[in-house]
Amino acid sequence: DQLRRAASGPVCKINIDSDCRLAVTAAVRKVFVEQPDVFDPRKYLGPARDELTRLVKHKNEAVLGSAGHGREIMAAINS
């Protein structure tokens, strides 16, 4: 709720890096717990990447409200 309110106000930047790192770490740990014999990075980094993608999409769509504003952002950058 706090992030939603901040994103709709005059805030210029909201850092979600900690959430991203927690999501990636949790996904890697889950693979290691469920499949302790896995040592190929592709087997645990793939699920971590998928979880990171899910989280960032959720933050952009449901929390930050920034989904769908790419053209506006690029126009502002290029002007």
The first five atom37 places (N, CA, C, CB, O) and aatype in JSON, in Angstrom:
{
  "aatype": [3, 5, 10, 1, 1, 0, 0, 15, 7, 14, 19, 4, 11, 9, 2, 9, 3, 15, 3, 4, 1, 10, 0, 19, 16, 0, 0, 19, 1, 11, 19, 13, 19, 6, 5, 14, 3, 19, 13, 3, 14, 1, 11, 18, 10, 7, 14, 0, 1, 3, 6, 10, 16, 1, 10, 19, 11, 8, 11, 2, 6, 0, 19, 10, 7, 15, 0, 7, 8, 7, 1, 6, 9, 12, 0, 0, 9, 2, 15],
  "atom_mask": [
    [1, 1, 1, 1, 1],
    [1, 1, 1, 1, 1],
    [1, 1, 1, 1, 1],
    [1, 1, 1, 1, 1],
    [1, 1, 1, 1, 1],
    [1, 1, 1, 1, 1],
    [1, 1, 1, 1, 1],
    [1, 1, 1, 1, 1],
    [1, 1, 1, 0, 1],
    [1, 1, 1, 1, 1],
    [1, 1, 1, 1, 1],
    [1, 1, 1, 1, 1],
    [1, 1, 1, 1, 1],
    [1, 1, 1, 1, 1],
    [1, 1, 1, 1, 1],
    [1, 1, 1, 1, 1],
    [1, 1, 1, 1, 1],
    [1, 1, 1, 1, 1],
    [1, 1, 1, 1, 1],
    [1, 1, 1, 1, 1],
    [1, 1, 1, 1, 1],
    [1, 1, 1, 1, 1],
    [1, 1, 1, 1, 1],
    [1, 1, 1, 1, 1],
    [1, 1, 1, 1, 1],
    [1, 1, 1, 1, 1],
    [1, 1, 1, 1, 1],
    [1, 1, 1, 1, 1],
    [1, 1, 1, 1, 1],
    [1, 1, 1, 1, 1],
    [1, 1, 1, 1, 1],
    [1, 1, 1, 1, 1],
    [1, 1, 1, 1, 1],
    [1, 1, 1, 1, 1],
    [1, 1, 1, 1, 1],
    [1, 1, 1, 1, 1],
    [1, 1, 1, 1, 1],
    [1, 1, 1, 1, 1],
    [1, 1, 1, 1, 1],
    [1, 1, 1, 1, 1],
    [1, 1, 1, 1, 1],
    [1, 1, 1, 1, 1],
    [1, 1, 1, 1, 1],
    [1, 1, 1, 1, 1],
    [1, 1, 1, 1, 1],
    [1, 1, 1, 0, 1],
    [1, 1, 1, 1, 1],
    [1, 1, 1, 1, 1],
    [1, 1, 1, 1, 1],
    [1, 1, 1, 1, 1],
    [1, 1, 1, 1, 1],
    [1, 1, 1, 1, 1],
    [1, 1, 1, 1, 1],
    [1, 1, 1, 1, 1],
    [1, 1, 1, 1, 1],
    [1, 1, 1, 1, 1],
    [1, 1, 1, 1, 1],
    [1, 1, 1, 1, 1],
    [1, 1, 1, 1, 1],
    [1, 1, 1, 1, 1],
    [1, 1, 1, 1, 1],
    [1, 1, 1, 1, 1],
    [1, 1, 1, 1, 1],
    [1, 1, 1, 1, 1],
    [1, 1, 1, 0, 1],
    [1, 1, 1, 1, 1],
    [1, 1, 1, 1, 1],
    [1, 1, 1, 0, 1],
    [1, 1, 1, 1, 1],
    [1, 1, 1, 0, 1],
    [1, 1, 1, 1, 1],
    [1, 1, 1, 1, 1],
    [1, 1, 1, 1, 1],
    [1, 1, 1, 1, 1],
    [1, 1, 1, 1, 1],
    [1, 1, 1, 1, 1],
    [1, 1, 1, 1, 1],
    [1, 1, 1, 1, 1],
    [1, 1, 1, 1, 1]
  ],
  "atom_positions": [
    [[0.82, -1.19, 0.0], [0.0, 0.0, 0.0], [0.87, 1.26, 0.0], [-0.94, 0.0, 1.21], [0.58, 2.23, -0.7]],
    [[1.94, 1.23, 0.8], [2.81, 2.41, 0.84], [3.45, 2.67, -0.52], [3.91, 2.22, 1.91], [3.55, 3.82, -0.95]],
    [[3.88, 1.61, -1.18], [4.5, 1.79, -2.5], [3.49, 2.29, -3.51], [5.12, 0.47, -2.99], [3.81, 3.15, -4.33]],
    [[2.26, 1.77, -3.47], [1.22, 2.23, -4.38], [0.95, 3.72, -4.19], [-0.06, 1.43, -4.17], [0.82, 4.46, -5.16]],
    [[0.86, 4.14, -2.94], [0.61, 5.56, -2.67], [1.79, 6.41, -3.13], [0.34, 5.78, -1.16], [1.59, 7.47, -3.72]],
    [[3.0, 5.96, -2.86], [4.2, 6.72, -3.25], [4.29, 6.82, -4.77], [5.47, 6.06, -2.68], [4.63, 7.88, -5.3]],
    [[3.99, 5.71, -5.47], [4.1, 5.71, -6.93], [3.1, 6.64, -7.58], [3.92, 4.3, -7.47], [3.34, 7.14, -8.68]],
    [[1.97, 6.88, -6.93], [0.98, 7.77, -7.52], [1.23, 9.23, -7.14], [-0.41, 7.35, -7.07], [0.52, 10.12, -7.61]],
    [[2.21, 9.47, -6.31], [2.54, 10.83, -5.89], [3.78, 11.36, -6.58], [0.0, 0.0, 0.0], [4.12, 10.91, -7.67]],
    [[4.44, 12.3, -5.95], [5.59, 12.97, -6.57], [6.92, 12.21, -6.43], [5.75, 14.32, -5.97], [7.97, 12.77, -6.75]],
    [[6.9, 10.97, -5.98], [8.13, 10.2, -5.82], [8.74, 9.92, -7.19], [7.85, 8.87, -5.06], [8.04, 9.56, -8.12]],
    [[10.04, 10.09, -7.3], [10.73, 9.89, -8.57], [11.27, 8.47, -8.73], [11.86, 10.87, -8.69], [11.41, 7.98, -9.85]],
    [[11.58, 7.81, -7.63], [12.19, 6.49, -7.72], [11.76, 5.63, -6.54], [13.73, 6.6, -7.77], [11.73, 6.08, -5.39]],
    [[11.44, 4.39, -6.85], [11.13, 3.4, -5.81], [12.03, 2.21, -6.1], [9.6, 2.99, -5.8], [11.98, 1.64, -7.19]],
    [[12.84, 1.82, -5.13], [13.79, 0.74, -5.3], [13.16, -0.58, -4.89], [15.06, 1.0, -4.49], [12.71, -0.74, -3.76]],
    [[13.13, -1.53, -5.83], [12.58, -2.85, -5.54], [13.67, -3.92, -5.56], [11.48, -3.2, -6.54], [13.37, -5.11, -5.6]],
    [[14.93, -3.5, -5.53], [16.04, -4.45, -5.63], [16.03, -5.47, -4.5], [17.35, -3.7, -5.63], [16.29, -6.65, -4.75]],
    [[15.75, -5.06, -3.28], [15.75, -6.02, -2.17], [14.71, -7.1, -2.4], [15.47, -5.31, -0.83], [14.98, -8.28, -2.16]],
    [[13.52, -6.72, -2.86], [12.49, -7.71, -3.17], [12.96, -8.66, -4.26], [11.19, -7.0, -3.61], [12.71, -9.87, -4.19]],
    [[13.64, -8.13, -5.26], [14.15, -8.95, -6.36], [15.19, -9.96, -5.86], [14.76, -8.06, -7.46], [15.15, -11.14, -6.2]],
    [[16.12, -9.48, -5.05], [17.16, -10.38, -4.52], [16.55, -11.47, -3.65], [18.2, -9.58, -3.72], [16.98, -12.62, -3.7]],
    [[15.55, -11.11, -2.84], [14.89, -12.11, -1.99], [14.16, -13.16, -2.84], [13.88, -11.43, -1.04], [14.21, -14.35, -2.52]],
    [[13.51, -12.73, -3.91], [12.79, -13.67, -4.77], [13.74, -14.64, -5.46], [11.98, -12.91, -5.82], [13.48, -15.84, -5.51]],
    [[14.85, -14.13, -5.98], [15.84, -14.98, -6.65], [16.45, -15.97, -5.66], [16.96, -14.12, -7.3], [16.56, -17.16, -5.96]],
    [[16.83, -15.49, -4.49], [17.44, -16.36, -3.48], [16.47, -17.44, -3.04], [17.89, -15.53, -2.27], [16.86, -18.6, -2.89]],
    [[15.21, -17.08, -2.83], [14.21, -18.07, -2.42], [14.01, -19.14, -3.48], [12.87, -17.38, -2.11], [13.86, -20.32, -3.16]],
    [[14.0, -18.74, -4.75], [13.82, -19.7, -5.84], [15.0, -20.66, -5.92], [13.63, -18.98, -7.18], [14.81, -21.86, -6.11]],
    [[16.22, -20.15, -5.79], [17.41, -21.0, -5.82], [17.39, -21.97, -4.63], [18.71, -20.14, -5.79], [17.65, -23.16, -4.79]],
    [[17.09, -21.46, -3.44], [17.04, -22.32, -2.25], [16.0, -23.42, -2.4], [16.75, -21.49, -1.01], [16.22, -24.55, -1.97]],
    [[14.85, -23.07, -3.0], [13.79, -24.07, -3.18], [14.29, -25.23, -4.04], [12.54, -23.42, -3.84], [14.05, -26.39, -3.71]],
    [[14.98, -24.91, -5.13], [15.52, -25.98, -5.98], [16.51, -26.83, -5.19], [16.2, -25.38, -7.23], [16.47, -28.05, -5.28]],
    [[17.4, -26.2, -4.43], [18.39, -26.94, -3.68], [17.76, -27.83, -2.61], [19.37, -25.99, -3.03], [18.24, -28.93, -2.36]],
    [[16.68, -27.38, -2.0], [16.0, -28.19, -0.98], [15.27, -29.36, -1.63], [15.01, -27.32, -0.16], [15.34, -30.49, -1.15]],
    [[14.57, -29.08, -2.72], [13.78, -30.12, -3.38], [14.62, -31.08, -4.21], [12.74, -29.48, -4.25], [14.23, -32.23, -4.41]],
    [[15.78, -30.61, -4.69], [16.65, -31.43, -5.53], [18.1, -31.23, -5.12], [16.45, -31.08, -7.04], [18.86, -30.58, -5.84]],
    [[18.5, -31.77, -3.97], [19.85, -31.5, -3.44], [20.99, -31.96, -4.34], [19.99, -32.14, -2.11], [22.12, -31.52, -4.16]],
    [[20.72, -32.85, -5.28], [21.78, -33.33, -6.17], [22.02, -32.42, -7.37], [21.45, -34.72, -6.65], [22.95, -32.65, -8.14]],
    [[21.21, -31.39, -7.53], [21.35, -30.47, -8.67], [22.57, -29.58, -8.46], [20.07, -29.6, -8.85], [22.72, -28.96, -7.41]],
    [[23.43, -29.52, -9.48], [24.59, -28.62, -9.4], [24.76, -27.82, -10.68], [25.86, -29.42, -9.12], [25.63, -26.95, -10.75]],
    [[23.94, -28.1, -11.69], [23.99, -27.36, -12.95], [23.28, -26.02, -12.76], [23.32, -28.19, -14.12], [22.09, -26.0, -12.46]],
    [[23.99, -24.9, -12.93], [23.38, -23.59, -12.72], [22.12, -23.35, -13.55], [24.37, -22.52, -13.03], [21.24, -22.6, -13.14]],
    [[22.03, -23.98, -14.72], [20.83, -23.79, -15.55], [19.59, -24.36, -14.86], [21.02, -24.46, -16.92], [18.48, -23.91, -15.12]],
    [[19.8, -25.34, -13.99], [18.66, -25.98, -13.31], [18.12, -25.13, -12.17], [19.07, -27.33, -12.77], [16.94, -25.25, -11.83]],
    [[18.94, -24.28, -11.57], [18.44, -23.44, -10.48], [18.35, -21.96, -10.86], [19.33, -23.59, -9.27], [17.58, -21.21, -10.25]],
    [[19.12, -21.53, -11.84], [19.01, -20.13, -12.25], [17.81, -19.88, -13.15], [20.28, -19.7, -12.96], [17.27, -18.77, -13.18]],
    [[17.38, -20.91, -13.89], [16.17, -20.77, -14.72], [14.95, -20.46, -13.87], [0.0, 0.0, 0.0], [14.26, -19.47, -14.14]],
    [[14.66, -21.27, -12.84], [13.52, -20.95, -11.97], [13.7, -19.6, -11.25], [13.33, -22.05, -10.94], [12.72, -18.89, -11.02]],
    [[14.93, -19.24, -10.91], [15.17, -17.95, -10.26], [14.84, -16.81, -11.22], [16.65, -17.85, -9.78], [14.23, -15.82, -10.82]],
    [[15.24, -16.95, -12.47], [14.94, -15.92, -13.48], [13.43, -15.81, -13.69], [15.64, -16.25, -14.82], [12.9, -14.71, -13.8]],
    [[12.75, -16.95, -13.74], [11.29, -16.95, -13.91], [10.6, -16.24, -12.75], [10.76, -18.38, -14.05], [9.67, -15.47, -12.96]],
    [[11.06, -16.49, -11.54], [10.47, -15.84, -10.36], [10.75, -14.34, -10.37], [11.02, -16.48, -9.07], [9.88, -13.54, -10.01]],
    [[11.95, -13.95, -10.77], [12.29, -12.53, -10.87], [11.4, -11.84, -11.9], [13.78, -12.36, -11.25], [10.91, -10.73, -11.66]],
    [[11.2, -12.48, -13.04], [10.33, -11.92, -14.08], [8.91, -11.74, -13.55], [10.33, -12.83, -15.32], [8.29, -10.7, -13.77]],
    [[8.4, -12.75, -12.85], [7.05, -12.67, -12.28], [6.94, -11.51, -11.3], [6.69, -13.99, -11.58], [5.97, -10.75, -11.33]],
    [[7.94, -11.38, -10.43], [7.92, -10.31, -9.44], [7.95, -8.93, -10.08], [9.1, -10.46, -8.49], [7.18, -8.05, -9.69]],
    [[8.83, -8.72, -11.04], [8.95, -7.41, -11.68], [7.67, -7.07, -12.43], [10.16, -7.39, -12.64], [7.22, -5.92, -12.39]],
    [[7.08, -8.04, -13.12], [5.8, -7.78, -13.79], [4.74, -7.38, -12.78], [5.34, -9.03, -14.58], [4.0, -6.42, -13.0]],
    [[4.67, -8.1, -11.67], [3.69, -7.78, -10.62], [3.92, -6.37, -10.08], [3.78, -8.81, -9.47], [2.97, -5.6, -9.95]],
    [[5.16, -6.04, -9.77], [5.46, -4.7, -9.23], [5.06, -3.62, -10.23], [6.95, -4.58, -8.88], [4.47, -2.61, -9.85]],
    [[5.39, -3.81, -11.51], [5.09, -2.8, -12.53], [3.59, -2.66, -12.77], [5.78, -3.15, -13.83], [3.1, -1.55, -12.97]],
    [[2.87, -3.76, -12.74], [1.44, -3.71, -13.04], [0.6, -3.34, -11.82], [0.98, -5.05, -13.59], [-0.24, -2.45, -11.9]],
    [[0.83, -4.03, -10.71], [-0.08, -3.92, -9.56], [0.36, -2.93, -8.49], [-0.24, -5.26, -8.93], [-0.48, -2.41, -7.75]],
    [[1.65, -2.66, -8.41], [2.14, -1.82, -7.32], [2.55, -0.44, -7.81], [3.31, -2.5, -6.61], [2.08, 0.57, -7.3]],
    [[3.42, -0.4, -8.78], [3.99, 0.88, -9.22], [3.14, 1.58, -10.28], [5.37, 0.66, -9.77], [3.25, 2.79, -10.46]],
    [[2.3, 0.83, -10.96], [1.45, 1.44, -11.98], [2.21, 1.92, -13.2], [0.0, 0.0, 0.0], [1.75, 2.82, -13.9]],
    [[3.36, 1.34, -13.47], [4.18, 1.81, -14.58], [4.02, 0.98, -15.85], [5.62, 1.83, -14.18], [4.58, 1.34, -16.89]],
    [[3.28, -0.11, -15.79], [3.09, -0.94, -16.98], [2.31, -0.17, -18.03], [2.36, -2.25, -16.62], [1.34, 0.51, -17.72]],
    [[2.74, -0.29, -19.28], [2.04, 0.35, -20.38], [2.43, 1.79, -20.64], [0.0, 0.0, 0.0], [1.78, 2.47, -21.43]],
    [[3.46, 2.27, -19.99], [3.87, 3.67, -20.15], [5.2, 3.8, -20.9], [3.99, 4.34, -18.79], [5.84, 4.85, -20.84]],
    [[5.62, 2.76, -21.58], [6.9, 2.77, -22.27], [7.05, 3.87, -23.3], [0.0, 0.0, 0.0], [8.08, 4.53, -23.36]],
    [[6.01, 4.08, -24.1], [6.08, 5.13, -25.14], [6.2, 6.52, -24.51], [4.83, 5.07, -26.05], [6.96, 7.36, -24.99]],
    [[5.45, 6.75, -23.43], [5.54, 8.04, -22.74], [6.94, 8.27, -22.19], [4.5, 8.11, -21.62], [7.48, 9.37, -22.28]],
    [[7.5, 7.24, -21.61], [8.83, 7.35, -21.01], [9.88, 7.62, -22.08], [9.18, 6.06, -20.23], [10.72, 8.5, -21.93]],
    [[9.81, 6.85, -23.18], [10.78, 7.04, -24.26], [10.63, 8.43, -24.88], [10.61, 5.96, -25.34], [11.63, 9.06, -25.23]],
    [[9.4, 8.92, -25.01], [9.19, 10.27, -25.56], [9.8, 11.32, -24.63], [7.68, 10.54, -25.76], [10.4, 12.29, -25.11]],
    [[9.64, 11.14, -23.32], [10.21, 12.09, -22.37], [11.73, 12.06, -22.4], [9.7, 11.79, -20.96], [12.39, 13.09, -22.3]],
    [[12.28, 10.86, -22.54], [13.75, 10.73, -22.59], [14.31, 11.38, -23.86], [14.17, 9.23, -22.53], [15.35, 12.04, -23.83]],
    [[13.63, 11.18, -24.96], [14.12, 11.66, -26.26], [13.78, 13.12, -26.55], [13.57, 10.8, -27.36], [14.19, 13.65, -27.58]],
    [[13.04, 13.78, -25.67], [12.67, 15.17, -25.96], [13.66, 16.16, -25.37], [11.29, 15.47, -25.41], [13.49, 17.37, -25.52]]
  ]
}
